[in-house]
Amino acid sequence: MDLLERFARGDLDAFEAVFRQFQDDVRGWILRIVRNKSDAEDLTLEAFWRIYKARARFDPARPFGAWARRIATNVALHHLKTQKVAAELLDNTSIPNSEDPALRTEIAIGIQRAISELPPRLKIVAILALIEERPYSEIAESLGISEGGVKTRVFRAVRRLRKRLVELGIEP
Amino acid sequence: MKNEEQARLKKLLQQALPPVEDSGRGRDLWPDLLRTMDQRSTRIFWLDWALAALLAGWMVLYPEGILRLLFHL
C-alpha cells in the first residue's frame, strides 16, 4: 500500500510523512494570501487538521498537493472573512514611488485600505492574480472554480479597486 | 478594462504590497500539529458526551421515542 493510501486509511505515520513533504508548500501558499507569517503558520495547522479529518474522502489516485491547496485556500479565505483591519497587510508595506514621503505613506495606506475593503472572494483573487501573479489555472484549481470564473473575479476586483482608489484621491 | 490600465494598477498594488518573500522552508510544525490534534480530539470527545446527554434527556421526556429509535436503528 503506498503512502497516500495509508494516509487515507488513517495511518498517522503516513500522515506525518505527507505533512513533512507538503507543509512548506501549503504554508507558502497561505502566506501569499494572508501576508503574515505568524497567521500563515496558524492557518497551516488548521489546514492540515482539516486535511486529516477529511482523509477518508481523499482519493489516493489524485494529486495530494492540489487537494491540500484547495483546503488551504478555504482556510485562508475564512481567515480573510474574519479579518477586521488592514493592519495585517502592513507587515509587508512598501512605499510607492513618490517624492514626498508623507504622500507615499498615504498612497500605500490608501491602496491597502482599498484591498482590505474588497469582499473576501475578490480579495483573494486580487492578491493571487495581481500581486503574487500566480497563473489563473493555479488560482482556479485552488478555489474550485473555472479559469473563466477567475478572470471574471479579477475584472470585478480591478473595477472596484479603481473606483475606490479614485474615491481616496489616488489615481490608478 | 484596458490591459495597460490593469498593468498600471497591478504595478501600483505591487509597490504598496510587494509579493511576499518565502524562503520555502520554515520551522517544523509537526509538534504543534500533534498538539492541535490532541486538543481538538478532546473537544470532540466532550461533544459526544453532550449529545449523549441530550439523547438521554429526550428519552426520559418521551419514552415512546425509544421504540421509534430502536425501530430505525
gemmi code that builds the backbone of each chain (N, CA, C; Angstrom):
import gemmi

chains = {
    "A": [
        ("MET", (0.855, -1.207, 0.000), (0.000, 0.000, 0.000), (0.881, 1.243, 0.000)),
        ("ASP", (0.621, 2.203, -0.872), (1.534, 3.345, -0.927), (1.169, 4.372, 0.142)),
        ("LEU", (1.992, 5.413, 0.210), (1.890, 6.381, 1.301), (0.514, 7.034, 1.365)),
        ("LEU", (0.012, 7.505, 0.215), (-1.265, 8.218, 0.219), (-2.425, 7.281, 0.565)),
        ("GLU", (-2.332, 6.044, 0.163), (-3.375, 5.084, 0.545), (-3.376, 4.874, 2.053)),
        ("ARG", (-2.191, 4.760, 2.615), (-2.086, 4.573, 4.069), (-2.587, 5.812, 4.798)),
        ("PHE", (-2.288, 6.974, 4.254), (-2.797, 8.211, 4.863), (-4.320, 8.215, 4.852)),
        ("ALA", (-4.921, 7.866, 3.713), (-6.379, 7.893, 3.583), (-7.038, 6.910, 4.556)),
        ("ARG", (-6.295, 5.868, 4.916), (-6.839, 4.885, 5.856), (-6.599, 5.268, 7.309)),
        ("GLY", (-5.906, 6.406, 7.521), (-5.734, 6.900, 8.882), (-4.413, 6.574, 9.540)),
        ("ASP", (-3.441, 6.107, 8.741), (-2.122, 5.800, 9.296), (-1.425, 7.102, 9.687)),
        ("LEU", (-1.167, 7.257, 10.978), (-0.599, 8.526, 11.462), (0.831, 8.731, 10.961)),
        ("ASP", (1.595, 7.651, 10.862), (2.963, 7.784, 10.345), (2.949, 8.243, 8.891)),
        ("ALA", (2.001, 7.715, 8.150), (1.867, 8.149, 6.750), (1.467, 9.615, 6.691)),
        ("PHE", (0.563, 10.020, 7.592), (0.153, 11.430, 7.629), (1.343, 12.323, 7.956)),
        ("GLU", (2.178, 11.891, 8.891), (3.360, 12.692, 9.219), (4.276, 12.824, 8.004)),
        ("ALA", (4.484, 11.729, 7.282), (5.346, 11.780, 6.096), (4.766, 12.729, 5.048)),
        ("VAL", (3.456, 12.657, 4.856), (2.799, 13.544, 3.892), (2.899, 14.995, 4.367)),
        ("PHE", (2.688, 15.179, 5.661), (2.775, 16.531, 6.223), (4.154, 17.132, 5.976)),
        ("ARG", (5.193, 16.365, 6.276), (6.554, 16.893, 6.134), (6.872, 17.203, 4.663)),
        ("GLN", (6.252, 16.455, 3.782), (6.506, 16.679, 2.354), (5.814, 17.950, 1.847)),
        ("PHE", (4.653, 18.244, 2.422), (3.838, 19.317, 1.855), (3.684, 20.549, 2.758)),
        ("GLN", (4.213, 20.511, 3.973), (3.936, 21.628, 4.886), (4.479, 22.958, 4.352)),
        ("ASP", (5.664, 22.972, 3.757), (6.227, 24.222, 3.259), (5.427, 24.747, 2.081)),
        ("ASP", (4.969, 23.850, 1.236), (4.186, 24.283, 0.079), (2.863, 24.900, 0.532)),
        ("VAL", (2.199, 24.245, 1.469), (0.918, 24.750, 1.978), (1.125, 26.063, 2.722)),
        ("ARG", (2.164, 26.111, 3.565), (2.420, 27.336, 4.313), (2.745, 28.488, 3.370)),
        ("GLY", (3.569, 28.217, 2.363), (3.930, 29.262, 1.401), (2.708, 29.778, 0.659)),
        ("TRP", (1.811, 28.885, 0.317), (0.588, 29.281, -0.397), (-0.290, 30.169, 0.490)),
        ("ILE", (-0.484, 29.732, 1.723), (-1.302, 30.518, 2.653), (-0.647, 31.871, 2.925)),
        ("LEU", (0.664, 31.875, 3.036), (1.384, 33.128, 3.289), (1.144, 34.136, 2.163)),
        ("ARG", (1.099, 33.635, 0.947), (0.840, 34.528, -0.190), (-0.521, 35.223, -0.043)),
        ("ILE", (-1.464, 34.514, 0.564), (-2.823, 35.055, 0.657), (-2.964, 35.977, 1.861)),
        ("VAL", (-2.518, 35.527, 3.026), (-2.770, 36.308, 4.248), (-1.644, 37.283, 4.564)),
        ("ARG", (-0.431, 37.029, 3.998), (0.671, 38.002, 4.040), (1.163, 38.287, 5.461)),
        ("ASN", (1.049, 37.323, 6.331), (1.539, 37.447, 7.695), (2.075, 36.073, 8.092)),
        ("LYS", (3.354, 36.017, 8.503), (3.983, 34.704, 8.731), (3.365, 33.974, 9.916)),
        ("SER", (3.074, 34.727, 10.960), (2.510, 34.086, 12.150), (1.128, 33.503, 11.845)),
        ("ASP", (0.306, 34.300, 11.167), (-1.026, 33.811, 10.779), (-0.898, 32.613, 9.839)),
        ("ALA", (0.053, 32.691, 8.920), (0.226, 31.600, 7.956), (0.544, 30.291, 8.672)),
        ("GLU", (1.355, 30.357, 9.708), (1.680, 29.129, 10.456), (0.434, 28.583, 11.151)),
        ("ASP", (-0.313, 29.458, 11.818), (-1.540, 29.016, 12.499), (-2.514, 28.408, 11.504)),
        ("LEU", (-2.650, 29.044, 10.371), (-3.609, 28.565, 9.379), (-3.131, 27.286, 8.710)),
        ("THR", (-1.818, 27.105, 8.637), (-1.283, 25.848, 8.108), (-1.678, 24.689, 9.017)),
        ("LEU", (-1.601, 24.928, 10.312), (-2.029, 23.896, 11.265), (-3.512, 23.591, 11.076)),
        ("GLU", (-4.306, 24.640, 10.931), (-5.745, 24.460, 10.730), (-6.011, 23.676, 9.453)),
        ("ALA", (-5.273, 24.008, 8.403), (-5.471, 23.333, 7.120), (-5.160, 21.843, 7.233)),
        ("PHE", (-4.054, 21.520, 7.869), (-3.695, 20.103, 7.979), (-4.610, 19.356, 8.944)),
        ("TRP", (-5.143, 20.053, 9.919), (-6.141, 19.419, 10.786), (-7.368, 19.036, 9.950)),
        ("ARG", (-7.781, 19.942, 9.085), (-8.935, 19.655, 8.228), (-8.582, 18.553, 7.214)),
        ("ILE", (-7.353, 18.571, 6.745), (-6.911, 17.526, 5.822), (-6.987, 16.165, 6.506)),
        ("TYR", (-6.544, 16.125, 7.741), (-6.558, 14.864, 8.479), (-7.993, 14.382, 8.710)),
        ("LYS", (-8.867, 15.330, 9.085), (-10.270, 14.944, 9.317), (-10.922, 14.434, 8.044)),
        ("ALA", (-10.513, 14.964, 6.892), (-11.135, 14.605, 5.623), (-10.410, 13.473, 4.900)),
        ("ARG", (-9.496, 12.811, 5.582), (-8.623, 11.830, 4.925), (-9.415, 10.702, 4.236)),
        ("ALA", (-10.548, 10.313, 4.825), (-11.314, 9.204, 4.248), (-11.928, 9.590, 2.901)),
        ("ARG", (-12.099, 10.899, 2.682), (-12.695, 11.360, 1.421), (-11.645, 11.575, 0.332)),
        ("PHE", (-10.359, 11.456, 0.691), (-9.302, 11.711, -0.287), (-9.119, 10.495, -1.186)),
        ("ASP", (-9.041, 10.752, -2.494), (-8.808, 9.691, -3.461), (-7.302, 9.587, -3.699)),
        ("PRO", (-6.662, 8.501, -3.246), (-5.205, 8.383, -3.375), (-4.702, 8.429, -4.811)),
        ("ALA", (-5.590, 8.206, -5.769), (-5.176, 8.239, -7.173), (-4.986, 9.673, -7.671)),
        ("ARG", (-5.501, 10.635, -6.914), (-5.406, 12.035, -7.341), (-4.252, 12.724, -6.623)),
        ("PRO", (-3.738, 13.834, -7.199), (-2.591, 14.504, -6.583), (-2.945, 15.117, -5.233)),
        ("PHE", (-2.171, 14.793, -4.220), (-2.439, 15.297, -2.876), (-2.242, 16.812, -2.799)),
        ("GLY", (-1.222, 17.313, -3.498), (-0.887, 18.734, -3.422), (-2.046, 19.632, -3.806)),
        ("ALA", (-2.719, 19.297, -4.891), (-3.838, 20.119, -5.354), (-4.993, 20.071, -4.351)),
        ("TRP", (-5.247, 18.909, -3.804), (-6.320, 18.751, -2.819), (-5.991, 19.536, -1.552)),
        ("ALA", (-4.756, 19.443, -1.116), (-4.329, 20.166, 0.084), (-4.404, 21.670, -0.132)),
        ("ARG", (-4.016, 22.089, -1.309), (-4.036, 23.520, -1.607), (-5.468, 24.048, -1.613)),
        ("ARG", (-6.377, 23.231, -2.079), (-7.788, 23.628, -2.106), (-8.296, 23.851, -0.673)),
        ("ILE", (-7.963, 22.924, 0.210), (-8.373, 23.055, 1.609), (-7.698, 24.256, 2.251)),
        ("ALA", (-6.406, 24.427, 1.945), (-5.662, 25.564, 2.495), (-6.268, 26.886, 2.033)),
        ("THR", (-6.698, 26.942, 0.793), (-7.305, 28.168, 0.268), (-8.604, 28.472, 1.001)),
        ("ASN", (-9.390, 27.454, 1.279), (-10.631, 27.671, 2.033), (-10.342, 28.183, 3.433)),
        ("VAL", (-9.307, 27.653, 4.041), (-8.917, 28.112, 5.380), (-8.489, 29.578, 5.325)),
        ("ALA", (-7.693, 29.909, 4.324), (-7.231, 31.299, 4.177), (-8.402, 32.228, 3.863)),
        ("LEU", (-9.317, 31.753, 3.050), (-10.488, 32.562, 2.694), (-11.333, 32.836, 3.932)),
        ("HIS", (-11.506, 31.829, 4.771), (-12.242, 32.017, 6.022), (-11.538, 33.049, 6.901)),
        ("HIS", (-10.216, 32.985, 6.915), (-9.438, 33.964, 7.699), (-9.653, 35.374, 7.162)),
        ("LEU", (-9.662, 35.528, 5.846), (-9.875, 36.849, 5.261), (-11.260, 37.382, 5.635)),
        ("LYS", (-12.224, 36.499, 5.730), (-13.579, 36.931, 6.067), (-13.662, 37.449, 7.490)),
        ("THR", (-12.795, 36.944, 8.353), (-12.839, 37.365, 9.754), (-11.844, 38.483, 10.053)),
        ("GLN", (-11.031, 38.837, 9.069), (-10.077, 39.917, 9.270), (-10.822, 41.213, 9.457)),
        ("LYS", (-10.428, 42.000, 10.474), (-11.158, 43.228, 10.742), (-10.502, 44.441, 10.127)),
        ("VAL", (-9.186, 44.476, 10.169), (-8.476, 45.682, 9.744), (-7.426, 45.312, 8.738)),
        ("ALA", (-7.007, 46.280, 7.984), (-5.927, 46.039, 7.039), (-4.573, 46.045, 7.705)),
        ("ALA", (-4.548, 46.080, 9.050), (-3.274, 46.190, 9.752), (-2.336, 45.058, 9.398)),
        ("GLU", (-2.906, 43.842, 9.169), (-2.058, 42.699, 8.869), (-1.274, 42.911, 7.593)),
        ("LEU", (-1.824, 43.689, 6.674), (-1.142, 43.896, 5.413), (0.078, 44.785, 5.589)),
        ("LEU", (0.132, 45.525, 6.701), (1.219, 46.469, 6.880), (2.546, 45.775, 7.140)),
        ("ASP", (2.523, 44.501, 7.447), (3.780, 43.792, 7.663), (4.654, 43.855, 6.437)),
        ("ASN", (4.049, 43.878, 5.270), (4.808, 43.858, 4.030), (4.715, 45.177, 3.303)),
        ("THR", (4.545, 46.239, 4.071), (4.334, 47.539, 3.439), (5.570, 48.006, 2.705)),
        ("SER", (5.361, 48.437, 1.501), (6.419, 49.109, 0.770), (5.811, 50.394, 0.239)),
        ("ILE", (6.595, 51.368, 0.060), (6.045, 52.668, -0.293), (6.148, 52.894, -1.797)),
        ("PRO", (5.047, 53.242, -2.429), (5.081, 53.512, -3.873), (5.997, 54.686, -4.182)),
        ("ASN", (6.469, 54.747, -5.383), (7.380, 55.821, -5.762), (6.708, 57.175, -5.704)),
        ("SER", (7.265, 58.075, -5.000), (6.776, 59.444, -4.915), (7.861, 60.244, -4.217)),
        ("GLU", (7.918, 61.494, -4.488), (8.991, 62.294, -3.897), (8.700, 62.604, -2.437)),
        ("ASP", (7.435, 62.776, -2.131), (7.045, 63.173, -0.778), (6.823, 61.931, 0.084)),
        ("PRO", (7.598, 61.723, 1.142), (7.435, 60.525, 1.984), (6.045, 60.426, 2.587)),
        ("ALA", (5.502, 61.561, 3.002), (4.165, 61.542, 3.610), (3.126, 61.110, 2.584)),
        ("LEU", (3.305, 61.572, 1.356), (2.383, 61.201, 0.294), (2.505, 59.722, -0.031)),
        ("ARG", (3.765, 59.252, -0.034), (3.982, 57.837, -0.327), (3.267, 56.975, 0.711)),
        ("THR", (3.390, 57.364, 1.984), (2.737, 56.596, 3.047), (1.224, 56.634, 2.866)),
        ("GLU", (0.723, 57.809, 2.539), (-0.715, 57.959, 2.374), (-1.217, 57.103, 1.220)),
        ("ILE", (-0.471, 57.075, 0.136), (-0.859, 56.261, -1.017), (-0.869, 54.788, -0.645)),
        ("ALA", (0.184, 54.354, 0.050), (0.282, 52.939, 0.435), (-0.883, 52.546, 1.333)),
        ("ILE", (-1.192, 53.415, 2.302), (-2.290, 53.116, 3.224), (-3.610, 53.078, 2.466)),
        ("GLY", (-3.772, 54.014, 1.532), (-4.989, 54.053, 0.719), (-5.157, 52.788, -0.105)),
        ("ILE", (-4.072, 52.326, -0.694), (-4.136, 51.109, -1.511), (-4.461, 49.902, -0.645)),
        ("GLN", (-3.809, 49.841, 0.509), (-4.079, 48.717, 1.410), (-5.519, 48.741, 1.898)),
        ("ARG", (-6.043, 49.930, 2.151), (-7.437, 50.027, 2.576), (-8.354, 49.539, 1.453)),
        ("ALA", (-8.051, 49.975, 0.239), (-8.900, 49.569, -0.890), (-8.911, 48.049, -1.037)),
        ("ILE", (-7.757, 47.425, -0.878), (-7.689, 45.965, -0.986), (-8.450, 45.313, 0.155)),
        ("SER", (-8.261, 45.838, 1.362), (-8.894, 45.209, 2.524), (-10.414, 45.327, 2.467)),
        ("GLU", (-10.916, 46.336, 1.745), (-12.360, 46.527, 1.676), (-13.020, 45.642, 0.620)),
        ("LEU", (-12.221, 44.981, -0.196), (-12.797, 44.069, -1.177), (-13.497, 42.919, -0.468)),
        ("PRO", (-14.591, 42.416, -1.040), (-15.180, 41.179, -0.495), (-14.135, 40.074, -0.539)),
        ("PRO", (-14.129, 39.182, 0.457), (-13.065, 38.166, 0.536), (-12.843, 37.384, -0.758)),
        ("ARG", (-13.966, 37.034, -1.454), (-13.811, 36.245, -2.685), (-13.061, 37.023, -3.755)),
        ("LEU", (-13.194, 38.340, -3.766), (-12.462, 39.154, -4.734), (-11.069, 39.486, -4.213)),
        ("LYS", (-10.963, 39.651, -2.904), (-9.657, 39.979, -2.326), (-8.649, 38.866, -2.610)),
        ("ILE", (-9.099, 37.648, -2.476), (-8.171, 36.528, -2.633), (-7.657, 36.446, -4.073)),
        ("VAL", (-8.526, 36.686, -5.051), (-8.039, 36.631, -6.443), (-7.204, 37.865, -6.763)),
        ("ALA", (-7.547, 39.003, -6.156), (-6.743, 40.204, -6.382), (-5.312, 39.988, -5.885)),
        ("ILE", (-5.202, 39.417, -4.704), (-3.875, 39.166, -4.136), (-3.113, 38.149, -4.981)),
        ("LEU", (-3.770, 37.036, -5.302), (-3.060, 35.956, -6.011), (-2.745, 36.324, -7.459)),
        ("ALA", (-3.691, 36.997, -8.127), (-3.509, 37.270, -9.553), (-2.717, 38.555, -9.804)),
        ("LEU", (-3.036, 39.603, -9.065), (-2.452, 40.917, -9.366), (-1.146, 41.166, -8.613)),
        ("ILE", (-1.072, 40.696, -7.364), (0.133, 40.967, -6.567), (1.123, 39.815, -6.675)),
        ("GLU", (0.633, 38.601, -6.438), (1.525, 37.430, -6.488), (1.716, 36.906, -7.906)),
        ("GLU", (0.850, 37.325, -8.820), (0.941, 36.940, -10.246), (0.990, 35.417, -10.424)),
        ("ARG", (0.113, 34.739, -9.729), (0.024, 33.286, -9.899), (-0.788, 32.996, -11.164)),
        ("PRO", (-0.518, 31.887, -11.819), (-1.281, 31.542, -13.030), (-2.771, 31.387, -12.710)),
        ("TYR", (-3.599, 31.793, -13.652), (-5.039, 31.684, -13.426), (-5.458, 30.229, -13.233)),
        ("SER", (-4.775, 29.316, -13.901), (-5.124, 27.900, -13.762), (-4.897, 27.434, -12.325)),
        ("GLU", (-3.817, 27.912, -11.724), (-3.495, 27.530, -10.341), (-4.535, 28.115, -9.379)),
        ("ILE", (-4.902, 29.367, -9.613), (-5.899, 30.021, -8.753), (-7.245, 29.313, -8.887)),
        ("ALA", (-7.605, 28.991, -10.125), (-8.882, 28.322, -10.374), (-8.944, 26.990, -9.639)),
        ("GLU", (-7.867, 26.227, -9.732), (-7.837, 24.911, -9.091), (-7.943, 25.051, -7.579)),
        ("SER", (-7.278, 26.048, -7.019), (-7.291, 26.186, -5.560), (-8.641, 26.657, -5.040)),
        ("LEU", (-9.367, 27.404, -5.880), (-10.676, 27.905, -5.463), (-11.810, 26.978, -5.886)),
        ("GLY", (-11.498, 26.014, -6.734), (-12.544, 25.113, -7.202), (-13.488, 25.768, -8.196)),
        ("ILE", (-12.959, 26.725, -8.963), (-13.778, 27.390, -9.988), (-13.048, 27.293, -11.323)),
        ("SER", (-13.701, 27.774, -12.376), (-13.085, 27.725, -13.701), (-12.126, 28.900, -13.869)),
        ("GLU", (-11.274, 28.809, -14.903), (-10.393, 29.938, -15.201), (-11.211, 31.151, -15.608)),
        ("GLY", (-12.301, 30.903, -16.291), (-13.194, 31.998, -16.662), (-13.736, 32.699, -15.423)),
        ("GLY", (-14.037, 31.899, -14.411), (-14.503, 32.462, -13.152), (-13.442, 33.328, -12.486)),
        ("VAL", (-12.201, 32.899, -12.579), (-11.102, 33.689, -12.022), (-10.994, 35.018, -12.763)),
        ("LYS", (-11.048, 34.941, -14.077), (-10.943, 36.175, -14.881), (-12.063, 37.149, -14.532)),
        ("THR", (-13.253, 36.612, -14.361), (-14.385, 37.472, -14.006), (-14.149, 38.140, -12.663)),
        ("ARG", (-13.678, 37.371, -11.705), (-13.448, 37.942, -10.373), (-12.311, 38.968, -10.401)),
        ("VAL", (-11.288, 38.709, -11.191), (-10.195, 39.674, -11.310), (-10.734, 40.970, -11.910)),
        ("PHE", (-11.543, 40.826, -12.935), (-12.120, 42.011, -13.579), (-12.931, 42.824, -12.572)),
        ("ARG", (-13.757, 42.135, -11.789), (-14.591, 42.826, -10.816), (-13.751, 43.450, -9.706)),
        ("ALA", (-12.704, 42.751, -9.312), (-11.818, 43.293, -8.273), (-11.116, 44.550, -8.780)),
        ("VAL", (-10.632, 44.497, -9.997), (-9.937, 45.649, -10.569), (-10.877, 46.842, -10.677)),
        ("ARG", (-12.100, 46.575, -11.099), (-13.064, 47.658, -11.242), (-13.351, 48.315, -9.898)),
        ("ARG", (-13.542, 47.483, -8.874), (-13.805, 48.018, -7.531), (-12.609, 48.774, -6.999)),
        ("LEU", (-11.405, 48.220, -7.217), (-10.198, 48.875, -6.714), (-10.011, 50.234, -7.371)),
        ("ARG", (-10.185, 50.277, -8.682), (-10.018, 51.545, -9.380), (-10.992, 52.590, -8.829)),
        ("LYS", (-12.228, 52.178, -8.652), (-13.252, 53.108, -8.172), (-12.903, 53.599, -6.774)),
        ("ARG", (-12.467, 52.678, -5.910), (-12.165, 53.043, -4.529), (-10.936, 53.938, -4.454)),
        ("LEU", (-9.952, 53.631, -5.285), (-8.730, 54.432, -5.264), (-9.025, 55.855, -5.728)),
        ("VAL", (-9.874, 55.992, -6.717), (-10.261, 57.332, -7.175), (-10.980, 58.078, -6.052)),
        ("GLU", (-11.851, 57.375, -5.326), (-12.554, 57.989, -4.200), (-11.572, 58.450, -3.126)),
        ("LEU", (-10.481, 57.718, -2.979), (-9.477, 58.059, -1.968), (-8.476, 59.090, -2.491)),
        ("GLY", (-8.681, 59.518, -3.712), (-7.805, 60.536, -4.279), (-6.516, 59.991, -4.862)),
        ("ILE", (-6.519, 58.696, -5.142), (-5.319, 58.071, -5.715), (-5.627, 57.732, -7.160)),
        ("GLU", (-4.837, 58.259, -8.068), (-5.069, 57.996, -9.475), (-4.364, 56.708, -9.878)),
        ("PRO", (-5.154, 55.676, -10.207), (-4.506, 54.394, -10.564), (-3.921, 54.394, -11.965)),
    ],
    "B": [
        ("MET", (-12.077, 47.162, -19.512), (-10.828, 47.496, -18.806), (-9.644, 47.204, -19.707)),
        ("LYS", (-8.840, 48.242, -20.072), (-7.746, 48.020, -20.988), (-6.597, 47.332, -20.249)),
        ("ASN", (-5.822, 46.556, -21.040), (-4.698, 45.819, -20.446), (-3.695, 46.760, -19.812)),
        ("GLU", (-3.445, 47.898, -20.463), (-2.430, 48.814, -19.910), (-2.908, 49.441, -18.614)),
        ("GLU", (-4.214, 49.682, -18.503), (-4.750, 50.228, -17.255), (-4.618, 49.205, -16.139)),
        ("GLN", (-4.902, 47.953, -16.482), (-4.764, 46.896, -15.484), (-3.302, 46.732, -15.086)),
        ("ALA", (-2.415, 46.867, -16.063), (-0.986, 46.742, -15.769), (-0.523, 47.860, -14.840)),
        ("ARG", (-1.038, 49.056, -15.061), (-0.677, 50.192, -14.187), (-1.173, 49.948, -12.783)),
        ("LEU", (-2.406, 49.477, -12.685), (-2.981, 49.200, -11.372), (-2.199, 48.098, -10.677)),
        ("LYS", (-1.815, 47.088, -11.440), (-1.062, 45.970, -10.883), (0.261, 46.474, -10.312)),
        ("LYS", (0.916, 47.352, -11.035), (2.202, 47.893, -10.584), (2.019, 48.680, -9.282)),
        ("LEU", (0.945, 49.444, -9.228), (0.666, 50.237, -8.025), (0.422, 49.320, -6.828)),
        ("LEU", (-0.361, 48.272, -7.052), (-0.648, 47.333, -5.972), (0.632, 46.642, -5.498)),
        ("GLN", (1.479, 46.261, -6.437), (2.702, 45.552, -6.073), (3.693, 46.461, -5.362)),
        ("GLN", (3.631, 47.743, -5.653), (4.503, 48.667, -4.935), (4.037, 48.837, -3.502)),
        ("ALA", (2.712, 48.855, -3.318), (2.178, 49.010, -1.964), (2.268, 47.703, -1.187)),
        ("LEU", (2.101, 46.585, -1.907), (2.135, 45.265, -1.280), (2.988, 44.349, -2.136)),
        ("PRO", (4.291, 44.397, -1.985), (5.128, 43.552, -2.847), (4.887, 42.081, -2.570)),
        ("PRO", (5.141, 41.197, -3.531), (4.984, 39.756, -3.310), (5.773, 39.337, -2.069)),
        ("VAL", (5.198, 38.440, -1.278), (5.842, 38.017, -0.038), (7.098, 37.220, -0.332)),
        ("GLU", (8.098, 37.417, 0.501), (9.329, 36.630, 0.376), (9.167, 35.373, 1.196)),
        ("ASP", (9.254, 34.262, 0.503), (9.123, 32.985, 1.195), (10.356, 32.151, 0.897)),
        ("SER", (11.154, 31.905, 1.918), (12.391, 31.157, 1.703), (12.109, 29.713, 1.344)),
        ("GLY", (10.851, 29.274, 1.556), (10.493, 27.908, 1.190), (10.593, 26.928, 2.341)),
        ("ARG", (11.382, 27.264, 3.340), (11.474, 26.359, 4.485), (11.234, 27.158, 5.755)),
        ("GLY", (10.292, 26.705, 6.540), (10.018, 27.341, 7.816), (10.293, 26.347, 8.913)),
        ("ARG", (9.884, 26.716, 10.137), (10.128, 25.780, 11.251), (9.186, 24.589, 11.114)),
        ("ASP", (9.576, 23.488, 11.722), (8.793, 22.260, 11.632), (7.540, 22.406, 12.497)),
        ("LEU", (6.388, 22.281, 11.863), (5.126, 22.481, 12.578), (4.522, 21.168, 13.094)),
        ("TRP", (5.201, 20.058, 12.868), (4.608, 18.775, 13.256), (4.295, 18.692, 14.756)),
        ("PRO", (5.208, 19.096, 15.646), (4.857, 19.032, 17.078), (3.617, 19.866, 17.399)),
        ("ASP", (3.519, 21.046, 16.789), (2.340, 21.890, 17.019), (1.074, 21.230, 16.471)),
        ("LEU", (1.209, 20.559, 15.358), (0.049, 19.909, 14.760), (-0.432, 18.761, 15.641)),
        ("LEU", (0.500, 18.004, 16.168), (0.123, 16.912, 17.071), (-0.629, 17.446, 18.288)),
        ("ARG", (-0.120, 18.552, 18.815), (-0.763, 19.183, 19.972), (-2.184, 19.629, 19.603)),
        ("THR", (-2.309, 20.235, 18.445), (-3.618, 20.701, 17.967), (-4.572, 19.524, 17.811)),
        ("MET", (-4.093, 18.439, 17.244), (-4.942, 17.273, 17.024), (-5.389, 16.676, 18.359)),
        ("ASP", (-4.500, 16.659, 19.340), (-4.865, 16.141, 20.666), (-5.952, 17.001, 21.290)),
        ("GLN", (-5.758, 18.318, 21.199), (-6.708, 19.243, 21.816), (-8.066, 19.143, 21.137)),
        ("ARG", (-8.058, 19.082, 19.837), (-9.329, 19.057, 19.111), (-10.041, 17.722, 19.317)),
        ("SER", (-9.291, 16.663, 19.431), (-9.905, 15.347, 19.653), (-10.591, 15.322, 21.003)),
        ("THR", (-9.975, 15.955, 22.009), (-10.581, 16.019, 23.336), (-11.886, 16.794, 23.264)),
        ("ARG", (-11.876, 17.898, 22.516), (-13.092, 18.704, 22.409), (-14.206, 17.887, 21.782)),
        ("ILE", (-13.891, 17.121, 20.784), (-14.921, 16.317, 20.135), (-15.446, 15.283, 21.109)),
        ("PHE", (-14.575, 14.729, 21.951), (-14.990, 13.750, 22.951), (-16.070, 14.341, 23.836)),
        ("TRP", (-15.889, 15.584, 24.287), (-16.885, 16.187, 25.172), (-18.187, 16.452, 24.419)),
        ("LEU", (-18.085, 16.746, 23.178), (-19.278, 16.957, 22.348), (-20.090, 15.666, 22.270)),
        ("ASP", (-19.394, 14.556, 22.136), (-20.093, 13.265, 22.115), (-20.892, 13.076, 23.400)),
        ("TRP", (-20.273, 13.386, 24.529), (-20.979, 13.252, 25.818), (-22.194, 14.181, 25.875)),
        ("ALA", (-22.039, 15.393, 25.394), (-23.151, 16.350, 25.396), (-24.305, 15.824, 24.549)),
        ("LEU", (-23.995, 15.270, 23.388), (-25.040, 14.720, 22.525), (-25.729, 13.525, 23.194)),
        ("ALA", (-24.906, 12.712, 23.855), (-25.473, 11.543, 24.554), (-26.410, 12.009, 25.660)),
        ("ALA", (-26.030, 13.088, 26.360), (-26.864, 13.611, 27.443), (-28.195, 14.126, 26.893)),
        ("LEU", (-28.120, 14.772, 25.746), (-29.345, 15.286, 25.112), (-30.281, 14.136, 24.740)),
        ("LEU", (-29.679, 13.097, 24.192), (-30.457, 11.936, 23.772), (-31.125, 11.276, 24.974)),
        ("ALA", (-30.352, 11.167, 26.064), (-30.888, 10.555, 27.281), (-32.051, 11.390, 27.823)),
        ("GLY", (-31.874, 12.695, 27.806), (-32.931, 13.589, 28.283), (-34.187, 13.457, 27.449)),
        ("TRP", (-34.003, 13.338, 26.162), (-35.135, 13.185, 25.240), (-35.885, 11.886, 25.520)),
        ("MET", (-35.137, 10.825, 25.802), (-35.753, 9.523, 26.069), (-36.539, 9.547, 27.382)),
        ("VAL", (-36.056, 10.306, 28.350), (-36.767, 10.401, 29.640), (-38.080, 11.168, 29.428)),
        ("LEU", (-38.023, 12.228, 28.637), (-39.208, 13.058, 28.429), (-40.218, 12.373, 27.503)),
        ("TYR", (-39.698, 11.623, 26.543), (-40.580, 10.974, 25.570), (-40.233, 9.493, 25.478)),
        ("PRO", (-40.656, 8.680, 26.455), (-40.269, 7.260, 26.488), (-40.680, 6.509, 25.229)),
        ("GLU", (-41.841, 6.904, 24.647), (-42.285, 6.196, 23.451), (-41.296, 6.396, 22.307)),
        ("GLY", (-40.480, 7.425, 22.403), (-39.475, 7.684, 21.375), (-38.409, 6.600, 21.317)),
        ("ILE", (-38.233, 5.862, 22.451), (-37.231, 4.783, 22.490), (-37.596, 3.714, 21.463)),
        ("LEU", (-38.896, 3.380, 21.413), (-39.329, 2.337, 20.477), (-39.094, 2.803, 19.040)),
        ("ARG", (-39.400, 4.077, 18.776), (-39.208, 4.597, 17.410), (-37.731, 4.571, 17.040)),
        ("LEU", (-36.879, 4.952, 17.999), (-35.431, 4.969, 17.737), (-34.932, 3.569, 17.454)),
        ("LEU", (-35.408, 2.595, 18.257), (-34.963, 1.210, 18.058), (-35.430, 0.705, 16.703)),
        ("PHE", (-36.625, 1.095, 16.306), (-37.161, 0.674, 15.003), (-36.244, 1.160, 13.884)),
        ("HIS", (-35.816, 2.433, 13.977), (-34.996, 2.989, 12.903), (-33.559, 2.487, 12.955)),
        ("LEU", (-33.100, 2.095, 14.125), (-31.750, 1.542, 14.230), (-31.717, 0.122, 13.660)),
    ],
}
model = gemmi.Model(1)
for chain_id, residues in chains.items():
    chain = gemmi.Chain(chain_id)
    for i, (resn, *xyz) in enumerate(residues, 1):
        res = gemmi.Residue()
        res.name, res.seqid = resn, gemmi.SeqId(i, " ")
        for name, pos in zip(("N", "CA", "C"), xyz):
            atom = gemmi.Atom()
            atom.name, atom.element = name, gemmi.Element(name[0])
            atom.pos, atom.b_iso = gemmi.Position(*pos), 0.0
            res.add_atom(atom)
        chain.add_residue(res)
    model.add_chain(chain)
structure = gemmi.Structure()
structure.add_model(model)
structure.setup_entities()
